Amino acid sequence: MPSATTSLSPARTARLCRALSDENRLRIVEMLTGGERCVCELTAALDLGQSLLSHHLKTLKDAGLVTDRREGRWVYYTLCCDPLDTLAETLQSVRPVDDPSRSDGCCR
């Protein structure tokens, strides 16, 4: 179970899950696990239009899952691992726990 300092609020958990709830955004996250990527690399690899890719990257950035940096006319994106790690811990904590002390028979 995550500690109180790493557990996410339900609102933050929902925001991260919404940001990850799109197949294209999951593909972007997967690509970024290999390290920083230029937007031109993402565009070519994902076969998405510039406008659609920008929308997905903005959603991930607004959720705190990616950061960007500009170098000349290019923008490079990097995955932020801390929110993903904390989300994983939070989701792990919502698993059902077998509680032998529970004898009321509710929901069994």
C-alpha positions in Angstrom: 0.0 0.0 0.0 1.4 3.4 -0.9 2.4 5.8 1.9 0.2 8.9 2.5 3.0 11.0 0.9 2.9 9.1 -2.4 -0.8 8.3 -2.7 -2.7 10.3 -5.2 -6.0 12.0 -4.6 -9.0 10.5 -6.4 -9.1 13.6 -8.6 -5.4 13.4 -9.5 -5.8 9.6 -10.2 -8.8 10.2 -12.5 -6.9 13.0 -14.3 -3.9 10.7 -15.0 -6.1 7.8 -16.0 -8.1 10.1 -18.4 -4.8 11.3 -20.0 -3.7 7.6 -20.5 -7.1 6.5 -21.7 -6.3 7.0 -25.4 -4.5 4.5 -27.5 -2.4 7.2 -29.3 -1.4 8.7 -26.0 -0.4 5.3 -24.7 1.7 4.8 -27.9 3.4 8.2 -27.2 4.2 7.2 -23.6 5.6 3.9 -24.8 7.8 5.6 -27.3 9.0 8.0 -24.6 10.1 5.2 -22.3 13.1 4.9 -24.6 14.1 8.5 -23.8 13.6 12.0 -25.1 12.1 12.2 -28.6 11.8 15.1 -31.1 8.2 15.9 -32.1 9.2 15.1 -35.7 10.2 11.5 -34.6 6.8 11.1 -32.9 5.0 12.4 -35.9 6.7 10.0 -38.3 6.6 6.9 -36.0 2.9 7.3 -35.0 1.6 8.3 -38.4 -0.5 11.1 -36.8 -1.2 14.5 -38.2 0.6 17.4 -36.6 -2.6 18.8 -35.1 -3.7 15.5 -33.6 -0.3 14.8 -32.2 -0.1 18.3 -30.7 -3.5 17.7 -29.0 -2.3 14.4 -27.5 1.0 15.8 -26.3 -0.8 18.8 -24.7 -3.1 16.4 -22.9 -0.1 14.4 -21.5 1.8 17.6 -20.7 -1.2 19.1 -18.9 -1.5 15.9 -16.8 2.1 16.2 -15.8 3.1 13.0 -17.7 5.5 14.6 -20.1 7.7 17.7 -20.3 9.1 19.5 -23.3 12.0 21.6 -24.2 12.6 23.7 -27.3 15.8 23.7 -29.2 15.7 26.0 -32.1 12.6 25.2 -34.0 12.3 21.7 -32.7 10.5 20.5 -29.5 11.7 17.5 -27.6 9.5 15.5 -25.2 10.5 13.5 -22.2 8.4 11.2 -20.0 7.9 12.1 -16.4 8.2 8.8 -14.4 7.2 10.0 -11.0 3.5 10.5 -11.7 3.4 7.1 -13.5 5.2 5.4 -10.5 2.8 7.0 -8.0 -0.2 6.1 -10.2 0.9 2.5 -10.3 1.3 2.5 -6.5 -2.1 4.1 -6.1 -3.8 1.6 -8.4 -2.0 -1.3 -6.7 -3.6 -0.2 -3.4 -7.1 -0.6 -4.6 -6.8 -4.3 -5.1 -9.2 -6.4 -3.0 -7.7 -7.7 0.2 -8.7 -11.0 1.7 -9.7 -10.1 5.2 -10.3 -13.2 7.3 -11.6 -11.0 10.2 -14.6 -10.0 8.1 -17.4 -12.2 9.1 -20.5 -10.3 8.2 -20.8 -12.2 4.9 -21.4 -9.0 3.0 -20.5 -9.1 -0.7 -19.5 -12.8 -0.6 
